[in-house]
Amino acid sequence: MQSIRVAVAGLGFIGPAHIEALRRIPGIEVVAISDYGLELAQAKATELGIAQAYGTFEELLAHPGLDAVHICTPNDLHFPMAKAALAAGLHVIVEKPLAMTAEQGKELVELAHVSGKVHAIHFNIRYYPLIRHMRRLRETGELGDVYSVIGTYLQDWLFYATDYNWRLEPDRSGDSRAIADIGSHLLDLIEYITGLRVTEVMADFNTVHPIRKKPLKPVETYAGKMLKPEDYADVPVNTEDYATVMLRFDNGNKGVITVSQVAAGRKNRINLEIAGSKQSLSWCSESPNEVWIGKRDTANQVLLRDPSLVDPASGKLISFPGGHNEGFPDTSKQLFKEVYAAIRAGEPSAQPAYPTFDDGLRELELCDAILASNAQQAWVKV
Ligand code: SOE
């Protein structure tokens, strides 16, 4: 089988996770990487066992015989890099958020559609098998009509004023932080599982640390927790540490999400509570191999991830028997398996099962409406 040759740009927190996932899929070879400057890129390439390192994205794109590129750089680089990669005739996989604004997102969607290339966004949380099982319960009518959705996404890696990261800098991360960074996952999951569309939002943000202490040397995502307090610079921060957003759905019912990156003890915890007219579903990313099924008239149930207990569409995302738990790293492997099946076919599938730039644009449009609602302290239509 001819190897698919892949390049990865950006080797901070998630880039190496992409590489690890790609290496678990037969027929894919990660042949080159790029990062900020040749020295850093070469160090990362040596550490990861990648043959070729480049100090610029332009050089990476010029690597001979590439088929696809993964863009895992800070948010401000997603748009220019994805645009250049499509122009270079590559299949493109971008980390979320797709871009900094819906306007940039719209341009990328148009370019991607015209290119005929596979375009995907790393909404990997969809690929916990029981997330797809929850969607199937809704599609088959077993959930019933959705009465309400309550979602939370809580972290503590930015808990201290001395926790610092590029996501705190609007020119690199965008005008929203917690909503764009983790709220995007939560809203994507809600619309993916329920099939509903959010039509209006009412948002209220809070910046718990309006002044943060910026360490005077680079810090990778999550690594800030390892630093000892010493020579920091005071930096004003105006993006949200916390947000609650009330939601109105196109079926007339409602929901609410809360995201926070300053919730001590919650490391990376997504919790979904979906109430249907026939039963309720509840799922938590800290125990992703089980889903709670709530009943009015009989005992509640807990379903454990097991290929024999879910339908084939969800079973496709399960590599190990029941009880042999799968987790965060497996979600990227399962997502890339579906993306690379399309790449191996040479073109996007007509109805992609994987999240595309169109899904990335959807989150940017939701984020823009949420930002406007918080600014106006009023309901805003999406
Ligand atoms: C930081 O909040 C982060 O790395 C997000 O950017 C990722 O999308 C999420 O999967 C884990 O947390």
Residues whose N, C-alpha, C, O or C-beta is under 5 A from the ligand:
A	BS01	SOE	D181
